[in-house]
Amino acid sequence: MISYDYPLNERVRTLLRLEDLYARVDFFITRPHAMDHHAALLSLFEILEVASRADLKTDLLQELERQKQILELLRHNPVISEEALEDILRKIVSTATSLHEMSGKMGQHIRDNEWLMSIKQRINIPGGACEFDLPSYHYWLNTDEEARRKDLREWLAPLQPVNNGLLLVLKLLRDSGKTTRQKTHHGAFQQMLAGRAAQMIRITLDKNLPCFPEISANKYAINIRFTSLGGTQKSRTCDINLDFDLTLCNF
């Protein structure tokens, strides 16, 4: 199965983008080649750019506190596992504590590093990270693999509480939805929301199907068109009836 998440507001859109970028950093840091570590650093700079556009720390803390209060009301509910409830409450408290302990502006340690900022500036130019433009960076890319990995992890560590916070918030959001089985008509699907609130749409379908969903939505309706790639990579409507799972996620 393959899932597609579609955000319905700017806050969720930012969290999904950061989730993807943090996953990329984690992936490339573990790999050995210098180009892998170059890709990890690029993603780290992207995290800095995306995170600078919103007060993420405050947003995450507010949402975690709101979820904690809601979950506290479920104590002693006979249909709720006390063990599972205590586990998620512990995670919320631990994650919120780590966020509270973050000092200063997110990513300020990177902005204060003149060498990193010189690389960031050059990387914005196509081909700007060549060895003749950035000999010091070329030298760093040719140092020992473990030394590079240690540097990357040190630069990432102060940003990790935000990653832990957004992963927990997105998990709570994804788990909040009720999934229904739906069917398309000639590759298209529409559903009126009829007053139901949603912050994110999640679509899951068989990964062997030769198509992907293109989604548009507002507070009134969801429109999904399933599309396939042609031989020249041009999109065309996948004119078949298919089944998929639809989840409307909302706290």
C-alpha positions in Angstrom: 0.0 0.0 0.0 1.1 3.6 -0.6 -0.3 6.6 1.3 -0.7 10.3 0.2 -1.1 13.0 2.8 -2.8 16.3 1.7 -2.7 19.2 4.2 -5.7 21.5 4.4 -4.0 24.4 6.2 -0.6 26.1 6.3 0.4 24.7 9.7 0.0 21.1 8.7 1.7 21.8 5.3 4.8 23.1 7.2 4.9 20.1 9.5 4.7 17.7 6.5 7.5 19.5 4.7 9.7 19.4 7.8 8.9 15.7 8.4 10.1 14.9 4.9 13.3 17.1 5.3 14.2 15.6 8.7 13.7 12.1 7.2 16.1 13.0 4.4 18.8 14.2 6.8 18.5 11.1 8.9 18.8 8.9 5.8 21.8 10.6 4.3 23.7 11.0 7.5 23.9 7.2 7.9 25.3 6.7 4.5 29.1 6.8 3.9 29.8 8.8 0.8 30.7 12.5 0.8 27.9 13.2 -1.6 25.4 11.7 0.9 26.7 14.1 3.5 26.4 16.9 1.0 22.8 16.0 0.5 22.3 15.8 4.3 23.7 19.3 4.7 21.4 20.6 1.9 18.4 19.2 3.7 19.6 20.8 7.0 19.7 24.2 5.3 16.2 23.6 3.9 14.9 22.8 7.5 16.4 26.1 8.5 14.5 27.9 5.7 11.1 26.2 6.4 11.3 26.5 10.1 12.2 30.2 10.0 8.8 31.0 8.5 6.7 30.0 11.5 6.9 30.0 15.3 7.1 26.2 15.4 8.1 25.8 19.0 5.1 27.8 20.3 2.7 26.0 17.9 4.0 22.6 18.8 3.9 23.3 22.6 0.3 24.6 22.3 -0.9 21.6 20.3 0.8 19.1 22.7 -0.7 20.8 25.7 -4.2 20.8 24.0 -3.8 17.1 23.2 -2.6 16.3 26.8 -5.7 18.0 28.2 -8.0 16.0 25.9 -6.3 12.7 26.6 -6.4 13.3 30.4 -10.2 13.3 30.2 -10.0 9.7 28.9 -8.5 8.3 32.1 -10.6 5.4 33.6 -12.6 5.1 30.4 -13.3 1.3 30.1 -12.9 1.2 26.4 -9.5 2.9 26.5 -6.2 1.0 27.3 -4.8 2.7 30.4 -1.3 1.5 29.5 -1.5 2.9 25.9 -2.9 6.2 27.3 -0.2 6.6 29.9 2.5 5.8 27.2 1.3 8.6 24.9 0.9 11.0 27.8 4.5 10.3 28.9 5.7 11.0 25.3 3.8 14.3 25.2 5.3 15.4 28.5 8.8 14.4 27.5 8.6 16.0 24.1 7.1 19.2 25.6 9.9 19.4 28.2 12.5 19.1 25.5 10.9 21.9 23.5 10.7 24.1 26.6 14.4 23.6 27.1 15.3 24.9 23.6 16.8 28.4 24.0 17.0 31.2 21.4 15.7 31.1 17.8 15.5 27.8 16.1 18.7 27.1 14.1 20.6 30.1 15.5 23.7 27.9 16.1 23.8 27.4 12.4 23.3 31.1 11.6 26.1 32.0 14.0 28.5 29.6 12.1 30.1 31.8 9.5 31.6 28.8 7.6 28.2 27.1 7.3 26.5 30.3 6.2 29.1 30.8 3.5 28.3 27.4 2.2 24.6 28.0 2.4 25.0 31.2 0.4 27.0 29.5 -2.3 24.7 26.5 -2.6 21.9 28.8 -3.7 23.9 29.4 -6.9 23.6 26.5 -9.4 27.0 24.6 -9.2 28.1 27.1 -6.6 29.6 24.5 -4.2 32.4 23.4 -6.6 35.8 23.0 -5.0 37.2 26.2 -6.7 34.4 28.2 -5.1 34.5 26.5 -1.7 37.9 24.9 -1.1 37.3 24.6 2.6 34.0 22.7 2.0 35.8 20.5 -0.6 38.4 19.7 2.1 35.6 18.9 4.6 33.9 16.5 2.2 37.2 14.6 1.9 37.8 14.3 5.6 37.1 11.0 7.4 33.5 9.7 7.1 33.0 9.5 10.9 34.3 13.0 11.4 31.8 14.4 8.9 29.0 12.4 10.4 29.9 13.7 13.9 29.7 17.3 12.6 26.4 16.7 11.0 24.9 15.2 14.1 26.2 18.1 16.2 24.5 20.6 13.8 21.3 18.6 13.8 21.1 17.9 17.6 19.7 21.4 18.7 16.9 21.0 16.1 15.9 17.5 17.2 13.3 18.5 19.8 11.3 20.2 17.0 11.5 17.0 15.0 10.3 14.9 17.9 7.4 17.4 18.5 6.2 17.4 14.9 6.4 13.6 14.6 4.3 13.2 17.7 1.7 15.9 16.6 1.5 14.3 13.1 1.0 10.8 14.6 -1.8 12.1 16.8 -3.3 13.8 13.7 -3.1 10.7 11.5 -4.5 8.5 14.3 -7.4 10.9 14.8 -9.2 10.1 11.5 -11.8 7.5 10.6 -11.0 5.5 7.5 -13.7 4.7 4.9 -13.4 2.6 1.8 -14.3 4.5 -1.4 -14.6 3.9 -5.1 -13.8 6.1 -8.0 -15.9 6.6 -11.1 -13.7 6.7 -14.2 -10.7 7.8 -12.1 -12.6 10.6 -10.3 -14.0 11.0 -6.8 -15.9 13.8 -5.1 -17.2 14.0 -1.6 -19.0 16.9 0.1 -17.8 17.6 3.6 -21.2 18.6 4.9 -19.7 20.6 7.8 -17.2 18.1 8.9 -13.8 19.7 9.8 -10.6 18.2 8.5 -7.0 19.4 8.7 -5.5 16.7 6.5 -6.7 14.1 4.0 -5.0 10.8 3.8 -5.4 8.5 0.8 -4.2 4.9 0.8 -4.3 2.6 -2.2 -2.6 -0.5 -3.7 0.9 0.6 -4.8 0.7 -1.7 -7.8 -2.1 0.4 -9.3 -0.8 2.4 -12.2 -1.9 5.8 -10.9 -1.6 8.5 -8.2 -4.2 10.9 -6.7 -4.3 14.6 -7.5 -6.2 16.3 -4.8 -8.0 19.6 -4.4 -10.1 20.5 -1.4 -11.7 23.3 0.6 -14.0 23.4 3.6 -17.0 22.3 1.4 -15.7 19.4 -0.7 -12.9 17.1 -1.7 -12.1 16.4 -5.3 -9.7 13.7 -6.3 -8.6 12.8 -9.8 -6.5 9.7 -10.3 -3.8 10.1 -12.9 -1.1 8.0 -14.5 2.1 8.8 -16.2 2.4 8.3 -19.9 5.4 7.1 -21.8 6.7 10.7 -22.0 6.0 11.3 -18.3 3.0 13.4 -19.2 0.0 13.0 -16.9 -3.2 11.5 -18.2 -6.4 10.6 -16.4 -6.5 7.0 -15.1 -9.9 6.1 -16.5 -10.6 3.1 -14.4 -12.8 2.4 -11.4 -10.6 1.6 -8.3 -10.9 1.2 -4.6 -9.0 3.3 -2.1 -9.1 4.2 1.6 -10.0 7.8 2.6 -9.2 9.2 6.0 -10.3 12.7 7.2 -7.8 13.7 9.9 -8.7 16.3 12.5 -7.8 16.9 16.1 
